[in-house]
Amino acid sequence: MPRAPGRRPAAVLFDLYDTLVHASPRRSFYYAVPAALGVSQERWLACYRALGRAAMLGDVPDMTTRVSLACRHAGQPRDTAAVCAVVRDQLPLLYGDIELDGQALAVLDELRAAGVRLAIVSNAASHSEQLLDRFGLRDRVSATVMSWSVGVLKPDPPIYRAALGALGVEHGQAAYVGDGGDDELGGARRLGLRTVLVERGLPHTASARADADVCCADLAEAGRVLLGYENQL
């Protein structure tokens, strides 16, 4: 059940993927790389995906290493220099298939103008850092806490605490906004943050509602709630 309405939060932590940015289903990079390296796309992609958690924890430090390991695990190892060249040439496809939510910058700007401190907290591999600069997100927040750099994933408490510490606020003064993947709302709520679900119609959306103080149709509505235009949070 939603908690009673409270004051405007002093700080807001935002998820990145499926909240501020969206990945296209085209997934061009994941077809182009194995084709360029001459490896089985199906076997390579399965091995690449299996390395996802390690990449988000920083144990696989970069995209070249991940692609190379996927080739090796698929039984088709490739020369490191060749892998490096292919990743360099094809990485623009990866970024080209990710787009900024059309409401993201306006919402961040409105919150920042109102004196709300902002952070991005994401389960993400190191290559995701470029998105923060590409879309002007890094300049609009006071802290970015990416799982690969801190070695912990949502919903574990330390990743939220790292953001709160960087912003200089207590958990009771903050809210968390996300699409609800990886039990991120549950982790935030267990720590004492208020939670805002941006409903994206994803497989986990229905279950995430249980951990949401407020459910919003989009970022614009989430911004109105956070700023107190709609007294729900």
C-alpha positions in Angstrom: 0.0 0.0 0.0 1.3 3.5 -0.7 2.7 5.4 2.2 1.1 8.7 3.4 2.0 11.8 1.4 5.2 13.5 2.4 7.2 16.6 1.7 9.2 17.1 -1.5 12.3 15.0 -1.4 15.6 16.7 -1.0 17.2 14.3 -3.4 16.1 11.9 -6.2 17.9 8.8 -7.4 17.1 7.9 -11.0 17.6 4.5 -12.8 19.1 4.8 -16.2 18.0 2.0 -18.6 14.2 1.9 -19.4 13.8 5.0 -17.3 16.0 7.8 -18.7 17.1 6.0 -21.8 15.6 3.2 -24.0 17.4 0.5 -26.0 16.0 -0.3 -29.4 15.0 -3.9 -30.2 17.1 -3.7 -33.3 20.2 -4.7 -31.3 22.4 -4.1 -34.4 25.7 -4.4 -32.5 25.0 -7.9 -31.4 24.6 -9.1 -35.0 27.4 -7.1 -36.5 30.2 -8.1 -34.1 30.0 -11.9 -34.5 29.6 -11.4 -38.3 32.7 -9.3 -38.4 34.7 -11.8 -36.3 33.4 -14.8 -38.2 31.9 -16.6 -35.2 28.6 -18.2 -34.6 26.1 -15.5 -33.7 23.9 -17.8 -31.6 26.7 -19.3 -29.6 28.6 -16.0 -29.2 25.5 -14.1 -28.1 24.6 -16.7 -25.5 28.2 -16.5 -24.1 28.1 -12.7 -24.3 24.9 -12.5 -22.3 26.2 -14.9 -19.7 29.0 -12.4 -19.0 26.5 -9.6 -18.3 26.5 -9.8 -14.5 30.4 -9.9 -14.4 30.5 -6.8 -16.7 28.0 -4.9 -14.5 30.1 -5.8 -11.5 33.3 -4.5 -13.2 34.9 -8.0 -13.2 34.9 -7.8 -17.0 36.3 -4.3 -17.3 35.4 -3.3 -20.9 33.6 -4.2 -24.1 36.7 -5.6 -25.8 37.4 -8.0 -23.0 33.7 -9.1 -22.9 33.6 -9.7 -26.7 36.9 -11.6 -26.6 35.8 -13.8 -23.7 32.5 -14.5 -25.4 34.4 -15.7 -28.5 36.6 -17.9 -26.3 33.7 -19.3 -24.3 31.9 -20.0 -27.6 34.9 -22.2 -28.7 36.0 -19.7 -31.4 38.7 -17.5 -29.8 39.9 -14.5 -31.8 43.1 -12.4 -31.7 42.8 -9.5 -29.2 43.9 -7.0 -31.8 41.2 -8.1 -34.2 38.5 -8.0 -31.5 39.7 -4.5 -30.5 39.3 -3.3 -34.1 35.9 -4.8 -34.5 34.6 -3.3 -31.2 36.0 0.1 -32.2 34.3 -0.1 -35.6 30.9 -1.5 -34.4 30.4 0.2 -31.0 28.6 3.2 -32.7 25.9 0.7 -33.6 25.4 -0.1 -29.9 25.0 3.6 -29.0 22.9 4.3 -32.0 20.3 1.8 -30.8 19.9 3.6 -27.5 17.8 6.8 -27.3 17.1 9.4 -24.7 13.6 9.5 -23.2 11.9 12.6 -24.7 10.9 13.8 -21.2 14.2 13.1 -19.3 16.1 16.4 -19.7 13.1 18.6 -18.9 12.2 16.6 -15.8 15.8 16.6 -14.5 16.1 20.4 -15.2 12.9 21.1 -13.4 13.9 19.2 -10.3 17.4 20.7 -10.3 15.9 24.2 -10.7 13.7 23.5 -7.6 16.8 22.7 -5.6 16.4 18.9 -5.6 19.8 17.0 -5.7 19.9 14.3 -8.3 21.9 11.1 -8.9 21.8 8.3 -11.5 22.1 4.8 -10.0 22.4 2.0 -12.6 23.2 -1.6 -13.0 25.5 -1.1 -16.0 28.8 -2.1 -17.6 31.6 0.4 -18.2 30.5 1.2 -21.8 27.3 2.8 -20.5 29.3 5.7 -19.1 29.4 7.2 -22.6 25.6 7.5 -22.6 25.8 9.9 -19.7 27.9 12.4 -21.7 26.2 11.6 -25.1 22.8 12.6 -23.8 23.8 15.4 -21.4 22.8 13.5 -18.4 26.0 13.7 -16.4 25.9 17.5 -16.4 22.4 17.5 -15.0 23.1 15.4 -11.9 25.4 15.7 -8.9 26.4 12.1 -8.7 26.5 9.0 -10.9 26.8 5.6 -9.3 27.3 2.8 -11.9 27.5 -0.7 -10.6 30.6 -1.6 -12.6 32.6 1.1 -10.8 31.4 0.3 -7.3 31.3 -3.5 -7.6 27.7 -3.9 -6.3 24.3 -4.3 -8.0 20.9 -3.1 -7.2 19.0 -4.0 -5.1 21.9 -4.4 -2.6 22.0 -1.4 -0.1 25.6 -0.2 -0.7 24.8 1.1 -4.2 22.0 3.3 -3.0 24.1 4.4 0.0 26.9 5.4 -2.3 24.6 7.8 -4.1 23.0 9.1 -0.9 26.5 9.7 0.5 27.6 11.5 -2.6 24.5 13.8 -2.4 24.9 14.3 1.3 21.4 13.3 2.2 19.8 10.6 4.5 17.6 7.9 3.0 14.5 9.4 4.6 15.0 12.6 2.5 15.3 10.9 -0.8 13.1 9.2 -3.5 14.0 6.6 -6.1 12.6 6.6 -9.6 12.8 3.6 -11.9 11.1 1.1 -14.2 11.3 -1.5 -11.4 13.8 -4.0 -13.0 16.2 -5.9 -10.8 14.0 -5.4 -7.7 15.4 -1.8 -7.6 12.3 -0.4 -6.0 12.2 -3.1 -3.4 15.9 -2.4 -2.6 15.3 1.3 -2.3 12.1 0.9 -0.2 13.8 -1.5 2.2 16.4 1.2 2.8 13.8 3.8 3.5 13.6 5.7 0.3 10.2 6.6 -1.2 9.7 4.9 -4.5 8.2 6.0 -7.9 7.5 3.4 -10.6 7.6 4.6 -14.2 5.4 2.0 -15.8 6.9 0.9 -19.1 4.8 -2.2 -19.8 7.7 -4.5 -19.2 7.6 -8.1 -18.0 8.5 -7.0 -14.4 6.1 -4.0 -14.3 3.2 -5.7 -12.6 5.4 -7.2 -9.8 7.2 -3.9 -9.3 4.0 -2.1 -8.4 4.0 -3.8 -5.0 7.1 -1.8 -4.0 6.0 1.5 -5.5 4.7 4.4 -3.3 3.4 6.0 -6.6 3.0 4.6 -10.1 3.4 7.0 -13.0 2.7 6.7 -16.7 5.8 8.5 -17.7 8.7 10.7 -16.5 6.6 13.9 -16.8 4.1 12.6 -14.3 6.9 11.4 -12.0 8.3 14.9 -12.1 5.0 16.4 -11.2 4.6 14.0 -8.2 8.2 14.7 -7.0 7.7 18.5 -7.2 4.4 18.3 -5.3 2.1 19.2 -8.1 0.3 16.0 -7.4 0.3 15.4 -3.6 0.8 11.6 -3.7 4.4 11.0 -2.6 
